[in-house]
Amino acid sequence: MTAAPRTAAPAAVRTTPAETAAPGRAARPRSGRRVLRLVSPVVLLAAWESAARTGLLPPEKLPAPSEVLQTGWRLAGDGTLALHLLDSLQRAAIGLALGGGLALLLGALAGLLRVGDDLVDPPVQMARMLPHLGLVPLLIIWVGIGEELKITLVALGSFFPIYFNTYAGIRDIDERLVEAARTCGLGHLARLRHVVLPGALPSLFLGLRLAIGAAWLSLVVGEQVNAQTGIGFLMMEAREFAQTDVVLLGLLVYALLGLLSDLLLRIAERRTLSWRRGLKAT
Amino acid sequence: MATRTEGDLSTVLTAGGVRRSFGAAVVLDGVDLTIAPGEVVALLGGSGSGKSTLLRILAGLDPDATGTVFRPPHQAVVFQEHRLLPWKRVIDNVSLGLTGPDVRARARAALAEVGLPDRDNAWPAELSGGQAQRVAVARALVREPELLLLDEPFGALDALTRLRMQQLFIRLREQHGFAALLVTHDVDEALLLADRTLVLEGGRLVEDAPVPLTHPRTPDDLGFGGLRRHLLERLGVTA
């Protein structure tokens, strides 16, 4: 799945509905539109609920949303959900730190130094053509089916978006600003700190957002291979006992995890990159 | 390229035999130039004559040039674009790279001098073109330079703002007494601001003439028109 998080994606990813709606359509009352946008999801949910309640949808195929929520409440109550969730989060965090850290290092090396570019970039460009989820059989041979497999998958998934966006972020910095900083007497390290790092930061945030998406995706696949804990394990186990509600709950948790991490990152981004608000206003 | 930061006391900048070529094209073919302390020198030339290339070399931004340049210990550059870091507030842009005591107070004083005493907390993107260029001037000024290098600093501004900036330049120069090399394509600007004009053509300085006008100057001063015609002719424009 290395195909999705790529540097070509930024435009599509960055434009959230709220942002696109802001300038031209300000004339239409915003709260009214927000309500309107809620209508179809609510109708769909209601249709699903009633179809399940009337037996139109067989419960073993698709239980009612209220039942899924009840199951979630039950599993949250007895601590099962927290246990699996924490294990999943831990895998994601470790994998992301390893893959992202390495990507940051190599991306900076390739972006800043010509020799780094020549040595690092070609193999990375070749490796990104491999769909990393397709590496599962090979990874099982290499690292086994334990924790290492899950963490390696997450690390691989998050490596590429962070590497490419670090590289692009550094390369896109306006050379004229670097020059102006030089005339202000800034040495190499000071330029790195005051010009290169803040200049590449928007790109780094984008890379991180794509990487987190890739990390959850890798986790979904990784946790279906011989896991003893984790949301993926919960779902696989439930499938064996035909507990469709638990499978759906797992999906819901994965979705919420993705949504929440994206939201947190966007808040952090807005705080750190507050200088861009002025840029948008003009 | 030899570079030193001390010259003799009668000049603030001395450059000798400066050469620069891009591939086969020779842009600067042996330029010699001295600037005295407190002297404002305008460097004129058609587009592509190498004015900006020369300024970049004097600023120490071009490692591939040959020749010798003796620079003052403190010099500062103002470019045509403001080149403020968009992620730093105005005050932090002005104090960029400054060391020593009360950096902020010095930066604030410089901002006040360019007429922006209360924009210290603004982001560069919130400023107008003229304001941003004022901040760039403050950023240069706060370094207390013996020599200011200006690369068409008012070229991108509208006519009214440009006139105001020229007045500002004259005032700051009177107060601080810095020397300046002003790259410009605007003959009027050169004659209003400079003590001496240089014309760059074919990679060499082909003219080096004082401006014998007293301050304050205006374009309808006696003798202004003649100097203007002469310089325009030198630049290949006949009225």
Interface residues (C-beta under 8 A of the other chain):
Chain A: R176 L177 E179 A180 A181 R182 T183 C184 G185 L186 A190 H194 V195 P198 G199 L201 L273 W275 R276 R277 G278 L279 A281 T282
Chain B: A59 G60 L61 A76 V77 F79 E81 R83 L84 L85 P86 W87 K88 R89 L96 G97 A122 W123 P124 A125 E126 R139 R143
